[in-house]
Amino acid sequence: MKSCMRRSLWVLICGVALAQAALAQSPEQASNLMACKSGWSHCDPSKLTAAESGEVAAMAKHRRNVADCRNAWERCDRRQLNNSEVRALALAEHDHNLTDCMATMTDCNHSQLTQREASSVTLAEARRNVEDCKSGWISCRPSGLTQAEGDDVAQAEHQRNLWDCSNGMGTCQSSTLTETEMSAVAIAGQKRNLRACKSGWDSCDPSMLTESQKQGLTLMQQQRNFTVCKDGGPACDYSQLTPSEARALQIAEHQRNHMACIKGYGYCDRSQSTTQQQENVGQPASK
């Protein structure tokens, strides 16, 4: 009897020891399991038991479903959410809808707003409509403007048209301008035309230039042509050079040719050199 009791006691002790050994985990194993459950990069799946791998896979699938629901994707399965996740999702959806409504987005669902939120959204929509109308956007709803807002929008439209006219835009409606504004637009047009003529643009209209502007432009073009000719540019028009410019250009070219012949570097035309210069050719150039 006693012998049987001793054997039973040993069996019980061995069973408990084996169970503890099976349940016990090293700190490294526990850390790896936590990393895998959390989806961290240093997770090592090869160190997981079959039961742990199944648990980790189930948690990853659940996290993906929670993310799908937060992103309002079709594969979201709300039935898999716990009560806390359902409440958090409802809060996120409400806040997202309120943000859309305040930004006057088309996804706004007004029926999900509280009375106080609806009032704030109405004010936000009114302010956005005023800005749209001032900017001349097609989303403007003139019927939603107050008298004061309509006056502000009309003033903004007038200033926008004045800017178009001052800058020579095709959308300019000159008939809406005052006499003072017409004068300012005319001056702006003259300045714009003078700038175009000075830059050599096709939009230049010489007939709009004053006599002094024509004279100044002619002088500037002559100076520009002389510089191009002096630099050997292909756009040089020798027929436009004045006698003094032609002489200066001839002297500069003569000097350049002489140095090229002396140094042996660059195009040299010996026929342009004087007798004295030809005698100097071939001698070492002074430094």
Steps between C-alpha positions, in 0.01 A plus 500: 500500500774739599698402194210585271457836667869581453484411132190720453671791673806472274281487193320816613828680570644402163183617322513839667870536418442413136212747477711777650783418263263515206355833606826661600664728242840655490512882500620488139203290392255724681657810345482349152135403549414854608687642197307271264167583662579871469608472138851627572779454245728299731242220532650157413212271391732197494523511879123477554317184592208384287254637754683834518511528118125451485444762769728751324328442165156551657611827662651627171178420316299682764723810478460506123124486539503788750708705253264411216206625703679824593572558129137424407609223264248245376686202645437632853315241712338688787388173655860427594537821703468500879290757682792737562602487133142562388478811720841627380394446138175690552690793653753504213224489238313785667813717521590423138153596382509824698836585341358436153199718574708787636714482184178494290597165349247308295537198733340698783198328656299778664262251660782376727568845646377626834298820502797701622730343240247568227498870594879516482497325162241745367724794596804330345310438176389864487855626550631261234233617256599864550865414425400299194295791368779751565739274310262463208475122531211308344414354841373846605131514597391865470163413654680412824649848544371773724472856366828599666674188373365565150649850510838361608489243222416768242796709618728194478378431146568861401855487640563170323381650171718809556801271546415315177475827309822638648685186391349479153298186566237394249238476776515876558163676489601862447137617497480453879800723573484859621677781313778503757545126468499525120783754518698273733442202269619705200821595682554137602453396136760752382751378756432140405547580131824690565632203697409269210677726250813522715503121531448449127174312548248452219230670707680835460285764328727787382198718427431525874844646575562869554771676304738500796432130557571425133827691518601324820404164354701568182806590707463191715465276193813656348697440818373143519593436135848648550558272799389196299729597213792559735448154651480343155138394543307369200220753558732792421356739239801684358273730297367648825841606629583871513831613344660535843376154604629348177845656560506385862399150391773500232766602753384236750504230232843612379641473854338161555641370171848632582504325842378176342783512248761572770380234747407245237169452670170589326424598141783702342471690169852615417373717217350735760834558675727793427860444390627566851244263650589228248867532604394453864306185422690195614681686778412394860202694632576718799339386821 
